[in-house]
Amino acid sequence: MTDDARLTLVEHLGELRKRLIISSIVIILGSLLCYNYIDIIIQLIVRPAEGLEFIYLSPPELFIAYVKVSLVLGLFVASPVVLFQIWMFIKPGLKVKERKYVLFAMFMGIIFLLIGISFAYFIIIPMTIKFFIKMSVDQIAPLFSFANYISFISSLLLSFGLVFELPLIIILLTQLGLVAPNTFKKYRKMVILGIFIVAAILTPPDVVSQTMMAIPMLFLYEFSIIVSTIIYRKKKEEKQSKINDES
């Protein structure tokens, strides 16, 4: 390895270290800020389960739950700064066209993530909880552990946030010319099976949550195929127009 290459490697590692330190500090500050307002945050978290009373089963359970919530939300609050640090690190190695794709992916990724989380928070979680409450009988009353409730809604919020990234992935694959819309149509049956498997893995182990995730995923997949087809046709027309101009 030459001195120039070694210097470049050291510079890259130094830059990476700088970005990681900044990101870590911002995440810690964001978590502390969230913990400072934990009472308000908890009210928002339990709102989908309005009317229920929660318990905690061991002395440190509530505190640990508060810390977990603060850390997760701290990461969410710090995400713009973290994404900016990632962008500043990878930007020098990207071409102009690649930068546009990365910025588009970051921006739309955040939008789809927020849509997925909102969909789960306002629709899926309340419906799921109401369904399980209705299963109770006179001899068996529902009693929810707060820590288990946090784990339950966290898995749903994160899962739906990630699932709603599906259109972005398909659009990017089409835009980059890696996959054609006909491919998505050809393997539709396999994808449907895969969707139900993914829903079973990502959601809590109950049929209701799995079905409620699988149905939006199916709609998202079909919507993605439509958008992918539009993009593919547009790219094909532009390519044909360019060939005609050259000839």
C-alpha positions as a Python dict, from the first residue, in 0.01 Angstrom:
ca = {
    (1, 'M'): (0, 0, 0),
    (2, 'T'): (145, 339, -102),
    (3, 'D'): (177, 634, 137),
    (4, 'D'): (-100, 819, -52),
    (5, 'A'): (-336, 521, -25),
    (6, 'R'): (-251, 477, 343),
    (7, 'L'): (-314, 848, 402),
    (8, 'T'): (-647, 828, 221),
    (9, 'L'): (-750, 529, 434),
    (10, 'V'): (-652, 713, 753),
    (11, 'E'): (-847, 1019, 638),
    (12, 'H'): (-1155, 806, 568),
    (13, 'L'): (-1134, 637, 908),
    (14, 'G'): (-1089, 976, 1074),
    (15, 'E'): (-1392, 1112, 890),
    (16, 'L'): (-1597, 804, 984),
    (17, 'R'): (-1494, 842, 1349),
    (18, 'K'): (-1597, 1208, 1342),
    (19, 'R'): (-1940, 1129, 1196),
    (20, 'L'): (-1999, 844, 1444),
    (21, 'I'): (-1908, 1065, 1741),
    (22, 'I'): (-2141, 1343, 1627),
    (23, 'S'): (-2424, 1095, 1567),
    (24, 'S'): (-2374, 928, 1906),
    (25, 'I'): (-2375, 1260, 2091),
    (26, 'V'): (-2693, 1374, 1916),
    (27, 'I'): (-2868, 1040, 1988),
    (28, 'I'): (-2774, 1064, 2358),
    (29, 'L'): (-2897, 1425, 2375),
    (30, 'G'): (-3218, 1327, 2195),
    (31, 'S'): (-3275, 1038, 2439),
    (32, 'L'): (-3220, 1265, 2740),
    (33, 'L'): (-3462, 1518, 2594),
    (34, 'C'): (-3724, 1248, 2541),
    (35, 'Y'): (-3677, 1114, 2894),
    (36, 'N'): (-3734, 1466, 3026),
    (37, 'Y'): (-4079, 1461, 2863),
    (38, 'I'): (-4149, 1093, 2928),
    (39, 'D'): (-4486, 1160, 3097),
    (40, 'I'): (-4624, 1330, 2785),
    (41, 'I'): (-4472, 1062, 2561),
    (42, 'I'): (-4626, 780, 2765),
    (43, 'Q'): (-4969, 944, 2734),
    (44, 'L'): (-4929, 936, 2355),
    (45, 'I'): (-4808, 575, 2363),
    (46, 'V'): (-5104, 445, 2566),
    (47, 'R'): (-5362, 650, 2371),
    (48, 'P'): (-5435, 365, 2123),
    (49, 'A'): (-5523, 151, 2428),
    (50, 'E'): (-5756, 409, 2580),
    (51, 'G'): (-5952, 278, 2878),
    (52, 'L'): (-5701, 8, 2972),
    (53, 'E'): (-5501, 2, 3293),
    (54, 'F'): (-5143, -121, 3294),
    (55, 'I'): (-4932, -289, 3559),
    (56, 'Y'): (-4561, -357, 3602),
    (57, 'L'): (-4446, -688, 3744),
    (58, 'S'): (-4108, -601, 3896),
    (59, 'P'): (-3965, -286, 4062),
    (60, 'P'): (-3729, -186, 3776),
    (61, 'E'): (-3968, -281, 3493),
    (62, 'L'): (-4130, 62, 3454),
    (63, 'F'): (-3795, 244, 3465),
    (64, 'I'): (-3644, 8, 3207),
    (65, 'A'): (-3948, 59, 2982),
    (66, 'Y'): (-3906, 438, 3012),
    (67, 'V'): (-3538, 411, 2920),
    (68, 'K'): (-3614, 192, 2617),
    (69, 'V'): (-3880, 435, 2496),
    (70, 'S'): (-3644, 729, 2544),
    (71, 'L'): (-3362, 558, 2352),
    (72, 'V'): (-3584, 462, 2058),
    (73, 'L'): (-3744, 806, 2035),
    (74, 'G'): (-3404, 967, 2088),
    (75, 'L'): (-3280, 785, 1780),
    (76, 'F'): (-3590, 899, 1591),
    (77, 'V'): (-3543, 1263, 1699),
    (78, 'A'): (-3175, 1249, 1606),
    (79, 'S'): (-3237, 1075, 1272),
    (80, 'P'): (-3217, 1395, 1059),
    (81, 'V'): (-2871, 1469, 1201),
    (82, 'V'): (-2764, 1103, 1170),
    (83, 'L'): (-2880, 1090, 807),
    (84, 'F'): (-2697, 1414, 738),
    (85, 'Q'): (-2377, 1266, 883),
    (86, 'I'): (-2420, 957, 664),
    (87, 'W'): (-2476, 1181, 363),
    (88, 'M'): (-2167, 1392, 434),
    (89, 'F'): (-1956, 1075, 465),
    (90, 'I'): (-2070, 909, 141),
    (91, 'K'): (-2120, 1226, -67),
    (92, 'P'): (-1756, 1268, -185),
    (93, 'G'): (-1753, 917, -336),
    (94, 'L'): (-2072, 961, -537),
    (95, 'K'): (-2128, 1093, -886),
    (96, 'V'): (-2385, 1367, -950),
    (97, 'K'): (-2651, 1120, -1071),
    (98, 'E'): (-2584, 885, -779),
    (99, 'R'): (-2622, 1173, -534),
    (100, 'K'): (-2969, 1245, -671),
    (101, 'Y'): (-3071, 882, -623),
    (102, 'V'): (-2937, 870, -267),
    (103, 'L'): (-3106, 1198, -169),
    (104, 'F'): (-3431, 1079, -324),
    (105, 'A'): (-3407, 746, -139),
    (106, 'M'): (-3334, 918, 195),
    (107, 'F'): (-3617, 1170, 160),
    (108, 'M'): (-3879, 925, 36),
    (109, 'G'): (-3759, 664, 285),
    (110, 'I'): (-3843, 900, 572),
    (111, 'I'): (-4182, 983, 418),
    (112, 'F'): (-4280, 617, 371),
    (113, 'L'): (-4152, 531, 720),
    (114, 'L'): (-4368, 803, 878),
    (115, 'I'): (-4671, 692, 675),
    (116, 'G'): (-4623, 332, 790),
    (117, 'I'): (-4581, 430, 1155),
    (118, 'S'): (-4886, 660, 1141),
    (119, 'F'): (-5095, 386, 978),
    (120, 'A'): (-5000, 143, 1254),
    (121, 'Y'): (-5052, 396, 1536),
    (122, 'F'): (-5390, 536, 1429),
    (123, 'I'): (-5550, 230, 1268),
    (124, 'I'): (-5381, -106, 1326),
    (125, 'I'): (-5291, -86, 1697),
    (126, 'P'): (-5635, 38, 1817),
    (127, 'M'): (-5814, -225, 1604),
    (128, 'T'): (-5585, -503, 1728),
    (129, 'I'): (-5623, -409, 2094),
    (130, 'K'): (-6003, -379, 2067),
    (131, 'F'): (-6014, -723, 1906),
    (132, 'F'): (-5821, -884, 2191),
    (133, 'I'): (-6020, -701, 2459),
    (134, 'K'): (-6347, -833, 2312),
    (135, 'M'): (-6216, -1187, 2363),
    (136, 'S'): (-6222, -1142, 2742),
    (137, 'V'): (-6501, -1305, 2946),
    (138, 'D'): (-6643, -1244, 3293),
    (139, 'Q'): (-6409, -1494, 3454),
    (140, 'I'): (-6100, -1369, 3268),
    (141, 'A'): (-6029, -996, 3275),
    (142, 'P'): (-5756, -840, 3057),
    (143, 'L'): (-5451, -732, 3256),
    (144, 'F'): (-5169, -578, 3055),
    (145, 'S'): (-4807, -548, 3157),
    (146, 'F'): (-4674, -209, 3048),
    (147, 'A'): (-4342, -359, 2935),
    (148, 'N'): (-4523, -617, 2720),
    (149, 'Y'): (-4746, -344, 2576),
    (150, 'I'): (-4438, -139, 2483),
    (151, 'S'): (-4282, -443, 2312),
    (152, 'F'): (-4609, -516, 2131),
    (153, 'I'): (-4663, -169, 1984),
    (154, 'S'): (-4290, -120, 1917),
    (155, 'S'): (-4281, -431, 1700),
    (156, 'L'): (-4593, -317, 1512),
    (157, 'L'): (-4473, 42, 1460),
    (158, 'L'): (-4129, -67, 1342),
    (159, 'S'): (-4267, -346, 1124),
    (160, 'F'): (-4520, -122, 947),
    (161, 'G'): (-4259, 151, 908),
    (162, 'L'): (-4026, -93, 731),
    (163, 'V'): (-4301, -257, 527),
    (164, 'F'): (-4410, 78, 385),
    (165, 'E'): (-4061, 109, 233),
    (166, 'L'): (-4162, -158, -22),
    (167, 'P'): (-4279, 91, -290),
    (168, 'L'): (-3952, 284, -260),
    (169, 'I'): (-3744, -32, -309),
    (170, 'I'): (-3943, -138, -617),
    (171, 'I'): (-3933, 214, -764),
    (172, 'L'): (-3556, 239, -716),
    (173, 'L'): (-3497, -105, -871),
    (174, 'T'): (-3701, 3, -1174),
    (175, 'Q'): (-3537, 345, -1197),
    (176, 'L'): (-3191, 188, -1189),
    (177, 'G'): (-3295, -57, -1461),
    (178, 'L'): (-3225, -362, -1246),
    (179, 'V'): (-3576, -508, -1259),
    (180, 'A'): (-3862, -466, -1509),
    (181, 'P'): (-4231, -441, -1401),
    (182, 'N'): (-4310, -771, -1578),
    (183, 'T'): (-4079, -946, -1332),
    (184, 'F'): (-4289, -826, -1038),
    (185, 'K'): (-4605, -943, -1218),
    (186, 'K'): (-4453, -1280, -1310),
    (187, 'Y'): (-4365, -1368, -951),
    (188, 'R'): (-4681, -1220, -794),
    (189, 'K'): (-4796, -1553, -639),
    (190, 'M'): (-4456, -1615, -481),
    (191, 'V'): (-4448, -1259, -350),
    (192, 'I'): (-4793, -1300, -192),
    (193, 'L'): (-4670, -1611, -11),
    (194, 'G'): (-4355, -1423, 92),
    (195, 'I'): (-4564, -1132, 222),
    (196, 'F'): (-4757, -1358, 459),
    (197, 'I'): (-4432, -1519, 576),
    (198, 'V'): (-4273, -1178, 640),
    (199, 'A'): (-4589, -1061, 821),
    (200, 'A'): (-4571, -1370, 1043),
    (201, 'I'): (-4206, -1297, 1126),
    (202, 'L'): (-4236, -921, 1188),
    (203, 'T'): (-4560, -907, 1386),
    (204, 'P'): (-4652, -1052, 1726),
    (205, 'P'): (-4753, -1421, 1709),
    (206, 'D'): (-5124, -1377, 1638),
    (207, 'V'): (-5325, -1414, 1317),
    (208, 'V'): (-5494, -1074, 1350),
    (209, 'S'): (-5171, -871, 1351),
    (210, 'Q'): (-5025, -1083, 1072),
    (211, 'T'): (-5331, -1038, 850),
    (212, 'M'): (-5350, -666, 921),
    (213, 'M'): (-4992, -631, 805),
    (214, 'A'): (-5024, -863, 504),
    (215, 'I'): (-5323, -679, 353),
    (216, 'P'): (-5152, -335, 335),
    (217, 'M'): (-4839, -506, 200),
    (218, 'L'): (-5044, -656, -84),
    (219, 'F'): (-5193, -317, -170),
    (220, 'L'): (-4847, -157, -153),
    (221, 'Y'): (-4706, -423, -383),
    (222, 'E'): (-4979, -370, -644),
    (223, 'F'): (-4942, 8, -615),
    (224, 'S'): (-4566, -29, -661),
    (225, 'I'): (-4616, -232, -979),
    (226, 'I'): (-4836, 45, -1124),
    (227, 'V'): (-4579, 315, -1044),
    (228, 'S'): (-4298, 91, -1167),
    (229, 'T'): (-4479, 39, -1499),
    (230, 'I'): (-4521, 416, -1546),
    (231, 'I'): (-4151, 477, -1475),
    (232, 'Y'): (-4044, 191, -1703),
    (233, 'R'): (-4254, 318, -1995),
    (234, 'K'): (-4124, 672, -1947),
    (235, 'K'): (-3762, 551, -1946),
    (236, 'K'): (-3831, 341, -2256),
    (237, 'E'): (-3984, 640, -2438),
    (238, 'E'): (-3690, 862, -2343),
    (239, 'K'): (-3444, 599, -2466),
    (240, 'Q'): (-3633, 561, -2796),
    (241, 'S'): (-3650, 938, -2838),
    (242, 'K'): (-3275, 963, -2783),
    (243, 'I'): (-3212, 694, -3047),
    (244, 'N'): (-3437, 876, -3295),
    (245, 'D'): (-3256, 1205, -3233),
    (246, 'E'): (-2916, 1043, -3291),
    (247, 'S'): (-3034, 879, -3615),
}
